[in-house]
């Protein structure tokens, strides 16, 4: 019988956490925690064969301190919270859950963009206040504008397709900031990060967080951007230096931003970005839809069944 531990359900929707526990319980003995501190990992996992983890950190000392551990399933697409090199060194396989939310996240990125340009939610409230002719908002037409996309994974490609359907031109910059060219049938231009900052009317972030992308949006890059630039982040909060973004938005250096992710989640009430009218938020829910959650659970089960049959899938 498999001996498994689920380290952190805190950031999962309640029903999905229950569904996940029910599914995992079919395959063996499951211990489940809402949260697990970094210092608690070894004590809680010492005899476990499989760790299922969402956002909890698994680092070098954990892998060296868990001789029974054979397999880790990261129940997300991003896996920057797991030291994959250390896991490999210790003979522990790691899988993630790729592509389950591609369409949903891309749709949400565009929804955030449209809220910035059309402000449907805002003007709807104005109408409810009895103001019909004096809402005063002018839309920004996207056709003919340039969208800059960081990264060129599946979500980024889907965003490109929607942007082009709206009549936008698209620039793409690789996750390392170079003008590397990818093989694709999409009509995009590959540029380096200075050019994407300089020439984009909209910038949408779709890259992982690592040493080369941390604080990608910072004082220097914001200074290069157009004054009318709109920033969309549905990837990782750490891609943006929030202090620098606040200054740029407060001083109208760029026009507006829409963030689904921030550096500290849930967002702190003291975060100064909350005070700005030209910065809007969603609560890291870009990935959540009925379809994406069904795919998510199915892929996790597929990973686990692959382990059971010694046919590992979705390895990273």
N, C-alpha and C positions, 0 to 999 in steps of 0.2 A: 504494500500500500504506500502511495506517495505521501510524504510528510511535507506540507507546504505552509508558508506564512505569507500573509498579505499585510504589508507594512503600513500602508497609509490610504485610508478611504476618505479622508477629510475633504479633499477637493473634488470628489466625485459627486454628481447628482445623487440624491438619496436612493432613488429607485434603482439606479444603475449599480450602486454599491451593493444593494441587496441581490440584484440579478447576478452580479459577478460572484458573490459568495455562494449563491445557490449552484451556479454552474461548476465552480471549482470543487465544491463539496462532493460532487458526483464522482470525482476521480481520486479521492483520498482524504486524509485528515488535514483539516485547514484551521490554522490559527489566524485570527484577524484582529488588526488594531486600527483605530482611527488615525492615530499619529504615532511616530516612533522617532525619538531623538537620536542623533548621531551616536551618542555614547551608549544607547540602549540596543543598537543593532546586534552586536555580537552575543549579548546575553539572551536576547529573544530568538536568535536564529541559530544557536550553537549546534543543534542537532538536526536542522532542517536541510532537506535535499533541494528544495525549490523555494526561491524568493520571488514573490510578485510585488512589484513596486511601481508607484506612480511618479511622485516628485521627490521622495526621500533620497538623500545622498547615500551612495554606496562607493566607498573609496578603498584605496590600497590596503589599509589596515583591516578593513572588514573582510576582504577576500583572503588575506593571509590568516585571519583569525577564525575562519569557518571551514574546517577540513571536510565536513560532510556535504558542503554545498556543491551542487553539480550544474544548476541551471537557474538563470534569472530571466523573468519575463518583465520587461518594461511595458506597462499598459498604456503607452502613448507612442506617438511617432518620434518625438524628440527624446534623446537619451543622454543629454549633457550632464545629467545628475549621476551617471554611472561611469566609473573609471573602467572603460571597456578593455584597455590595454592591461590593467592589473588583473581583470577577470581572466583574460586569455592566458596570462602568465601563470595563473593558478589553476588552469584547466577547467574554468567555469564558462559554459556557453551562455550567450546573452542574445535574446530576441526582442524585437520591438513590435509595434502594431502599425505597419505602414498603410498609408493611402485610404484609411477608413473615412476620413473627414475631408478629403480633397475638395469635393464639390461644395460642401457646406461652408468651409472656411473661405473659399474663393467667393462664394455668394455673399458672405458676411463682409468681406473686405470691400466689395463693390457697394453693399448696403451702407457701410460707413461713409464711403465716398459720396454716395447720393444724398446722404443726410447732410453732409457738409455743403453740397452744391445746391440742394433743393430745400433743405430744412423742413421737411414735411411735418415732423413732430412738432417743431416750434410754431410754424404757422397754423397748425391745427389747434394748438392751445390759444393762439391769438384769436382765431375765429370763435372759439368757445367763450372768450372774454367779450364777445360782441363787436369785434373789429373785423369788418369784411373788406372794406376798401382801403384800409390804412395799415395793412399788415407790413407793407414797406419792404418786403424781401424780393430781391431780384435773383433769379436762378443763374448759375454758371453753366453754360452749355459746354459739354465735354467733347463734342465732335470737333476735331481739328487740334485739340490739345495733346500734349505729350505726357504719357505715363512712363515713369522710370521704375523698373522692377528689379529689386535686389534678390538674387538667387534665381535658379531656373529648374527647380524641382516640379513635381506634379501640381502642387497648389499654384505656384507661380505661373505655370503654363496655362492653367485654367483661367487665372486672372487675366492673362494676356488675351486669351480668346474673347472674354467678355468685354474687355476694354476695346478691342478692335471692333467688336460688334457695335459698340457705342460710337464708333468713328474716331477713336483715338489712335495716335501714333505711339509706338512702344519702343523704348530703349531698355536693354537688359544689361545688368552688370553681374558678373559672377560673384559668388559669396566671398571670394578672397579679394575683391575690389579691382581685379584686373579686367581687361577687355577680352578675356578668353572667349573663343567662338565655339558654340555647341552645335551639333548636328540637329537640325529641326526644319520642319516644313512651315513653321510659323514665320510670318513676315515681320521680323524684329531686327533692330540694329544693336550689335554688341559693342559696349563702350566701357571705359574705365570709370571708377567712382567719381572722379572730379567732373567728368563730362555728364554723368547722370545727374549729379547735383546741380550742375550749371544749366542744363537744358530742359529739365523736367518741370511740368506744371503740377504733376501729381507724383509722389514717390510712395511706393507700396513695398513693405519689407517682408521677405519670405525666405529668410536664411536662418540657420541655427546660430546659437550663441557659442562663440569660442574666442580664442585670443585675438584673432584677426577681425572679428565682427563686434566684439564688445565695445560699446559706446561709439558705434558706427555713426550715429547721429550725434554730433557734438558741436561745440562752438565754431570750429573751423568749417565743418561741412554746412552748417546752417548759414554761415556768412556767404557761402557760394550760391545758395539757393535763390531762386526768384522770389520777389516779394509776394507774388500771388500763389506760391507753392502750397499744396496741401499734402500733409504727411499722414499715411495710414500704417499702423503697426498691428498685425494680427499674428506675429511670430513669437518673439521673446522680448520681455521688458528690458533686458540688459542691452539690447541693441541701441537703446536711446539713453543719452545722458539727460536726465530729467531736469536738472538745474539749468543746463544750457538751453533745453527746449522751452522751459518756462520764460527765460529771458528773451528768447527769440519771438515767442508768441506775445508776450506782454508788450514788447517794443514794436510789434507789427513787422518784424524782420521777415517772417513768413506769415501766410494768411491764417492757416488753421491746422489743427491736427485731430485725428480720431484714433483712439488707443483701445484695443481690446486687452492689452497686457501692460503691466507696469512692473517696476523693479521689486516692489514689496506688495504681495497680494495676501489678503484683500487690501485694497488701497487704503493708506492711512488717511484719516480725516485731516491731518495736518499737511498733506501733499498740496503744495501751492498751485499745481495744475488744476485742481478742483475749483479754484477761484476765477478761472478764465472763461469768458464766454466763447472764445474761439478754440476751445479744446473740449471734445466730447469723448465719452467713454462707453464701453460695454464691459460686463464683468467676466472677462476671459471665457466667453461662451460662444466664440466663433465656431467651435467644433461641434456644438450640440444641435443635433436634429434627430428625429425619429429614425431616419435611414442610417445616419452615421453611427448612432449608438448600437443599432442592430449589427452593423458591419464590425464595429469595435469588439463586441462580445464574441462574435463568430470567429474573428481572427485570433483572439486570445485563446479560445478553445482549440482552434486549429494548431496553434503553437504548442499547447500542452499535449495534445494527441500526438503530434509529431515527436515530442520528447519520449512519450510512452513507447512509441514504435521505433525508437532509435532512428528517426528520420527528421532531423531538426530543420525547421523552416524559419524564414525571416531573421536569419542571423545577422548580427552587426559586429 
